[in-house]
């Protein structure tokens, strides 16, 4: 049972990342910018 919690946390984190990326993509489309500059900057760090 100890493997269900990390899997749940991983799924929750991925869902949250998709949610944040969706918001960034929507803002990018609305403003005509490249999608999610914040996420790429966070990934390069």
VENQUIFEN-V933160 format. One record per residue. RES is the residue in one small letter. SS is DSSP state (2 for helix, 1 for strand, 0 for the rest). PSI is psi in radians with two decimals (* if undefined). NEAR is the number of other ideal C-beta (glycine too) atoms within 8 Angstrom. Layout:
BEGIN
res | ss | psi | near
RES | SS | PSI | NEAR
RES | SS | PSI | NEAR
END
This chain:
BEGIN
res | ss | psi | near
x | 0 | -0.25 | 3
x | 2 | -0.23 | 5
x | 2 | -0.19 | 6
x | 2 | -0.58 | 7
x | 2 | -0.88 | 7
x | 2 | -0.65 | 8
x | 2 | -0.70 | 8
x | 2 | -0.74 | 8
x | 2 | -0.69 | 8
x | 2 | -0.74 | 8
x | 2 | -0.70 | 8
x | 2 | -0.74 | 8
x | 2 | -0.72 | 8
x | 2 | -0.68 | 8
x | 2 | -0.72 | 8
x | 2 | -0.69 | 8
x | 2 | -0.74 | 9
x | 2 | -0.67 | 8
x | 2 | -0.80 | 8
x | 2 | -0.73 | 9
x | 2 | -0.63 | 11
x | 2 | -0.70 | 8
x | 2 | -0.76 | 8
x | 2 | -0.73 | 13
x | 2 | -0.70 | 10
x | 2 | -0.74 | 8
x | 2 | -0.67 | 9
x | 2 | -0.75 | 12
x | 2 | -0.68 | 8
x | 2 | -0.65 | 6
x | 2 | -0.07 | 6
x | 0 | 0.68 | 5
x | 0 | 3.06 | 7
x | 0 | 2.46 | 5
x | 0 | 2.27 | 8
x | 0 | 1.19 | 10
x | 2 | -0.45 | 8
x | 2 | -0.73 | 7
x | 2 | -0.71 | 11
x | 2 | -0.67 | 8
x | 2 | -0.66 | 8
x | 2 | -0.58 | 7
x | 2 | -0.58 | 6
x | 2 | -0.34 | 5
x | 0 | * | 4
END
